């Protein structure tokens, strides 16, 4: 079974990597596929850092880490995708593969509002949820019959938006994987506030 971990990763941070490693270990997954979005449907009014930069930062974050891989299906297609459409395409391309959806507690509580949640639920075998401090523990309706694994370990309270704010204000942050902060500085990313 492969873990599907989608997101904008703008930028990827240490909690993303920690959650992926926990999910792989606790669910005994073969690999975790990070699936960076070209443009997430719920963020169409926000300008992301170019996909090529986000992909390069993901590659740095995974350097030397076994079992973590990047799936570029959405970036290669260069259009807005939903999780359901991407997982549907991956299942068609890899018919013998089962997928576990990895996400944070806040996203899990909102799954019923995602595009075609009934069809999305058909594409996955289980869900791995990373708790957040004070998070909502509701179980979305379409997911009643899918095994849900709450990842053990410290709840993660890190967000890419908080890291972008810190970088824009030139404040130090220790929440970026090795090499990512240097990459951001080298390419002058996140200096200006984006809508």
Secondary structure as UniProt FT lines:
FT   STRAND          2..7
FT   TURN            10..11
FT   HELIX           14..26
FT   TURN            27..28
FT   STRAND          31..36
FT   HELIX           41..43
FT   TURN            44..45
FT   HELIX           51..62
FT   TURN            63..64
FT   TURN            66..67
FT   STRAND          68..70
FT   HELIX           73..77
FT   HELIX           83..93
FT   TURN            95..96
FT   STRAND          99..104
FT   HELIX           105..109
FT   HELIX           111..113
FT   TURN            115..116
FT   HELIX           117..122
FT   STRAND          126..130
FT   TURN            133..134
FT   HELIX           141..143
FT   TURN            144..145
FT   STRAND          147..150
FT   HELIX           160..168
FT   TURN            169..170
FT   TURN            178..179
FT   HELIX           180..187
FT   TURN            188..190
//
